[in-house]
Each structure stands twice: as structure tokens, then as C-alpha cells.
């Protein structure tokens, strides 16, 4: 992915249980908060597609056992 590239179908996914939170559709300047409760040792990824539909997965946290609050902000319309 490149800086400023439009992202589509943005999800935060918790592994190993596979629970996901859909973040698609935020307007410029929107803020999204997600409260994550891992079942056991977990990792958190962001999954999305670029403007041409190519899927991407980015690791956010590789190991988490405690509750976690994630906050994501859309700085401009091309972030999401």
C-alpha cells in the first residue's frame, strides 16, 4: 500500500478466534474506537483492499492478552 491510497472494506481482525470489526465507510475526520477482549494470547490485524481490489493484511499487535482500546482516525478521505 502507498501513502494516500484509498482503502476499502477495512476490518480489524482478532486472531485466533477470527472475530472482526468492520470499519468501512467512515467520513473524513471520523474516529473509530474498538474495545478488544482477547480470549487468550491473540494478535490483531487490519485487513483491507486497495482501490484496485487487492487485499492487504497489516499486523497491529503481535501479542496481546489484556483488554485493549484501539482508536483509528481518518485524516482525509483517502485514508479509508
N, C-alpha and C positions, 0 to 999 in steps of 0.2 A: 504494500500500500504506500501511497505517496501523500505527503502533507497536502491538505486542502482537497483531497479526493472525497467525493460523495460516497457515503456508506449507506447500505440498505440492509433491512432485516437484521438489525443489531440486537444481539441477545447476550446476556450474562449467564453462563452455564456453570453449575457447581458439580464437580465430579468427586466421588464415584457414583453418586445417586442419580445424576443426569437432570436434576431439576434446573429449569431455566426461567429467566425473567426477560420478557420481550421489551425492548426499548425503542422499537420502530416508531417513527413519526414525530419526534419532538421538534418543536419550532425553534428557530434561532434564539439563543439566550435561555432556553429551558434548562432546568436542573432536575435530575432524577436521582432519587435515593432508594437504595435496595438494602434491606436488612437480611443478612445471610446467616442461617443457623446450620452449620455443618453437622452431619450425622456422626462422622468420625473424622479421621485425618482426610482433608479434602484439598482440592485445588480449584481455582476459579479462573475461567477463560472468558474472553469476549469473542463471540462468533459474529461474523458479518459477511456481506457481499459487497464488492465494489460496484461502480456504476455499470460495468460490463457483465456483472453477474458472477464473477469469480469469487469463490468462497475463501475466507481467511479466518484463522484462529490465532488469537494472541493470548499468552499466559499473563494473568494479572497477579495472582498469588499462587506460588507453588505448593505451599503447605500452610494450612490453617486448621486449627482445632476449636477455636473460640468463635463466638458470635462476632460479626463484622458488619459495619455500615459502609457501603460503597456509595460514593457520590460522583456522578458524572454530569458534566456541563457541556452544552452545545454553544460554543463561542460564536459560531456563524452558521449559515445554512449548509455549508459544505461538509461540516463535521459528521453529520448523520447521513 
